[in-house]
Amino acid sequence: MAPKKPPATQNRTGEKKTGTKTPYKRHGRGPVALSAMLPKIAGKALRRRGFAEAAIITNWEAIVGDVLARESIPEKLRFPRGENTGATLHVRVSGAFSTELQHLAPLVVEKINAYFGYAAVARLTMAQGPITRARDAPKRKTVPPLSGPPSPALRQSFANIEDDNLRASLTELGALLGKEND
């Protein structure tokens, strides 16, 4: 007698599950790290640019080191037609650092191949250009601290709160929001 097939299951939208596994595992309804979902989210766009794997972009700093990562960024990965080894990695390099990277190219190729575990990249090509990163963006301005103590009326409005830390925080927040007149 043939074994029974398990009944078809449905996801939250009512569609049948296909049985393909996602690259990340959810436990309950908690948040999922964006880095775990990046290959699925950006996969199509990255494949158009030649990146079969998003790992070379997301882990560039871990692959080449902090100094090289600050001065360079991978742009395109081109494999020979029908091959999945011996690719050319196109890298954008800031300013005169391209000369330094040119000397370090064999080491960078070796590091990339060691990271992937096979000879994925055969050579680097470099182009000079500006390197912009999210961490280089200007930071948001912070709210200046209170210039003086909160007014007695504001302190009186939060006097019935027993927790000292909560009362102090609410008083400061009220002063920052300009609720002293309420």
WOLINVEN-V913983 format. One record per residue. RES is the residue in one letter. PSI is psi in whole degrees, -180 to 180 (NA if undefined). Layout:
BEGIN
RES	PSI
RES	PSI
END
This chain:
BEGIN
M	133
A	143
P	150
K	144
K	143
P	150
P	150
A	137
T	161
Q	151
N	-172
R	-28
T	-2
G	0
E	151
K	140
K	142
T	-13
G	-4
T	143
K	145
T	156
P	-6
Y	159
K	123
R	139
H	102
G	-150
R	17
G	171
P	154
V	137
A	136
L	-35
S	-27
A	-27
M	-7
L	-45
P	-38
K	-41
I	-48
A	5
G	-48
K	-45
A	-40
L	-37
R	-36
R	-33
R	3
G	1
F	99
A	-30
E	137
A	-9
A	-33
I	-29
I	-50
T	-28
N	24
W	-43
E	-39
A	-31
I	-51
V	-11
G	164
D	-45
V	-49
L	-35
A	-32
R	-28
E	-2
S	161
I	136
P	138
E	-43
K	144
L	115
R	117
F	149
P	149
R	126
G	6
E	157
N	20
T	165
G	35
A	162
T	124
L	122
H	125
V	134
R	132
V	141
S	133
G	-135
A	4
F	-13
S	-33
T	-43
E	-46
L	-33
Q	-39
H	-30
L	1
A	-46
P	-37
L	-41
V	-44
V	-42
E	-42
K	-42
I	-46
N	-36
A	-37
Y	-45
F	-23
G	6
Y	172
A	69
A	-42
V	132
A	-33
R	163
L	144
T	142
M	145
A	136
Q	141
G	169
P	143
I	116
T	137
R	159
A	-36
R	-15
D	-10
A	152
P	141
K	152
R	147
K	142
T	156
V	131
P	148
P	164
L	141
S	-27
G	-179
P	153
P	156
S	156
P	-32
A	-39
L	-41
R	-38
Q	-34
S	-23
F	14
A	-27
N	0
I	125
E	-38
D	119
D	-43
N	-43
L	-43
R	-43
A	-41
S	-43
L	-37
T	-44
E	-43
L	-44
G	-39
A	-40
L	-36
L	-6
G	31
K	19
E	-23
N	-9
D	NA
END
